[in-house]
Amino acid sequence: MWGRIRKAAETFIKQLLPNDRIMVVSFNEKVQFVCDFTSDHAELKRAVTVLKTRGSAHQQHLRQYTITPDGVTLGDQFAASQSLL
């Protein structure tokens, strides 16, 4: 499965327009900013590689998160009966 996700991320990066800037964020029990906003394709590809090499113990459930001026806060995990949209 990770191979398909990485391939999708790489395809997305290839389709960026010259003025597009994206960042890469990873989270499990902690939020980690892997790559700040950039349009540098090589830097973004390295960041996607880092996502998997950070460790394999990723949580499999979804969590709510809140972005504030102080950073990102992870909330409780979603219960199966909760709507995501």
C-alpha positions in Angstrom: 0.0 0.0 0.0 2.8 2.5 0.8 4.1 2.1 -2.7 0.8 3.3 -4.2 0.6 6.2 -1.8 4.2 7.3 -2.6 3.5 7.0 -6.3 0.4 9.1 -6.0 2.4 11.8 -4.1 5.1 11.8 -6.7 2.5 12.1 -9.5 1.0 15.1 -7.6 4.4 16.7 -7.3 5.1 16.3 -11.0 1.8 18.2 -11.8 2.6 21.3 -9.7 2.6 24.5 -11.6 5.7 26.8 -11.3 4.0 29.1 -8.6 2.5 26.2 -6.6 4.0 25.7 -3.2 3.1 22.8 -0.9 4.3 21.4 2.4 4.6 17.9 3.7 3.2 17.0 7.2 3.3 13.7 8.9 1.4 12.8 12.0 0.7 9.8 14.3 0.8 10.6 18.0 2.8 13.8 17.1 2.7 16.2 14.2 5.9 16.6 12.3 6.5 19.2 9.6 8.7 17.2 7.2 9.0 19.9 4.5 8.1 23.6 4.6 6.2 25.3 1.8 8.2 24.9 -1.4 7.9 24.4 -5.1 11.3 22.5 -5.3 10.4 19.1 -6.7 13.5 17.4 -5.5 13.0 18.6 -1.9 9.3 17.4 -2.0 10.3 14.0 -3.3 12.9 13.7 -0.5 10.2 14.6 2.0 7.9 11.9 0.7 10.7 9.4 1.1 11.2 10.5 4.7 7.6 9.9 5.6 8.0 6.1 5.5 11.6 6.0 6.8 10.5 7.9 10.0 9.2 4.6 11.3 6.7 2.0 10.5 4.6 2.3 13.7 2.1 4.6 12.1 -1.4 4.7 13.7 -4.1 3.3 11.5 -7.0 5.4 12.8 -8.1 8.9 11.8 -7.9 11.9 14.1 -9.2 15.4 14.1 -6.6 18.1 14.2 -6.7 21.9 14.8 -4.3 24.4 13.3 -3.7 27.4 15.6 -1.2 30.2 15.6 0.8 28.1 18.1 0.9 25.0 15.9 -1.1 21.8 15.2 -3.0 20.0 18.0 -4.2 16.4 17.5 -7.6 15.6 18.8 -9.3 12.4 19.7 -9.6 9.6 17.1 -12.8 9.4 15.2 -15.3 6.8 16.3 -16.5 4.5 13.6 -20.0 6.0 13.8 -18.9 9.6 13.3 -19.2 11.3 10.0 -16.0 12.7 8.5 -17.6 15.2 6.2 
